[in-house]
Amino acid sequence: MSDSRTAAPAAKVDFKKALASYVAPRGTFEIIDVPERRYLTVDGHGDPNAAPEYSAALEALYPVAYRLKFASKTQLGRDYVVPPLEGLWWAADMEAFTAARDKSQWDWTMMILVPEWIEDALVGATIAGLAGADAPARLDDVRLASLAEGRCVQTLHIGSYDDEAAVLERMHTEFIPAQGLRMRGTHHEVYLSDPRRVAPEKLRTILRQPVVGPDEGAGRG
């Protein structure tokens, strides 16, 4: 009788369960260290509910993300759940995020994580493979970018995106200063829920802000 065995396929990776930075406490703030990671990204400006370039950004990001997942499974033998959508948000006046909530003043970068085992060349080939007559309008704007956030403060917000302001106000003006820290970089959100399928009051969003100590330099990114 043969003793040979067929190797079991590797388990599908779910980054929302595998990465600590995709899990945050509700109702309190935590300080974590987020290592450098790569993302598929598209930049834009304006109200995400009204700016056509925002919906066009998602229409470009998701096909690349799903095509890349398929390439990883078939070419590399490593399958995974497409990671959640994420966004970096900023404005010339950060009050646009809290008191004013003037979304027309927002700049943003929408992102989807690229697994560390996927090489840059495969990402480039995947994007190129979507080019053609039926290509998403903003496909040429999709780029691979690295983000090194380091020390961050984050929390889990459950509810409407428009209800984030009070949480961010506490994070920015109470918790961060109380820890002897200062904000740096860019406000970061991780969308754990699909707003097309989940009621606004049940949306789960990680709110994250990179920080530095009082004697450290600050800046975006």
C-alpha angles and dihedrals in degrees: 000000000000118000094200118122133196112240114245115242116256114264117259109259118232106195092196086068100031101052122065091210089065091061120070136166121254118231096013137065126240133194115227139166115237115197124220112284138176125238142183102240143187123185129214149146137234143035109339089213094056112019110099090209090065095059088041089054092056091044088059099040100051099053089051092047094050094043089051091051090052091049091051092051097046101034102030101026092234120119128191143167110261104257121245123274114263134190139201112208132189143149139190087254113037089204083081086078099047123022100012101032087196098172093183087072096053125113118197148181116205115206146183121197120249114213114247094239093062113091124223091246092061090050090052092047091049093053091046090050091062094055118111142079093317096044118133111266093244099039091117088058094059110105138170112243137173123226123195107187101163114178113024142168116224143168139178115252118198114195143041119344088237089060092062095087097083092048092050091047090056092045094049102039104027117023101035096048091043089059091052090250136129130212119254136166121015137322107258130201129190114200108214093172132058107235089207090064105027128069113246093247090057100047113128115212130169111221112204135181125184112227141187136200120261094265098043126096121256134208144128120296 
